[in-house]
Amino acid sequence: MSDRFSFRAVLLLLCLNGVAASGCADGGEGTGTVRRATSEESTATGSRPAIELVVHTTKEPIRPWKFVVLHHTATESGSVESIDAAHKQRLDSSGRPWKGIGYHFLIGNGNGMPDGSVASTFRWNEQIAGAHAGAADYNQWGVGICLVGNFEEHRPTPKQIAALERLLTELRDEFGLGKDQILRHGDLKATACPGRLFEVERVTNRIMDGKDVRTAVRERPRDVVETGYTLKFMEGAADESSKRTSPARIF
């Protein structure tokens, strides 16, 4: 797990408006910037692969994460902004409001975010605990990945699955994760999340069979010039008792 330094990078950017959604996280304030580009556009440039960029572009050194916990929003649409706003309405076990979106990554389905786009939130950017698992250790050491959609009613889109596999492959390689460290939300508490039609085992089998599902050669430049448009929005911090400001990046 080398090369854990902050890379400030962004590629082609698309600005879209969010659609209301809340998600299934278990656990509000601050301003930041949203940076967006689809996986297809960024890999097409021949630059550093988009999924690798979204994982390694962080404000703080990358922590030794031990798990991945998979979720669905249980809604038909969603974005970082809309889920961030919804999660700020929730209270933690001490009665304090959440500071923002509980997940580390969000994968769009074309309704609120581009289909197959991957968004890193302030929790990943600042390398802080999530508010999604309903279990303290898994919030502290588990990377929360949420896919937009209700997978009790339909399957994830092909682009969502492809993006998830690339993201999980990157996390697998970075943290040495095994199959038993990639969990459903329902493995940790009594919930249907991430949905009966989300074939998680098929995904984990594919990324654990030694196959590299990424579409571009890995590169790890230490310095990447940051470019692109920004869109301000409200987001919060993982420490539910403090305020933070930071950008979310979407690729």
PyMOL commands that set and color helices and strands:
alter all, ss='L'
color gray80, all
select helices_A, chain A and resi 39-44+50-56+80-87+122-125+136-141+158-175+179-181+185-187+200-208
alter helices_A, ss='H'
color red, helices_A
select strands_A, chain A and resi 31-36+67-72+105-107+118-120+142-147+182-184+231-234+248-250
alter strands_A, ss='S'
color yellow, strands_A
deselect
rebuild
show_as cartoon
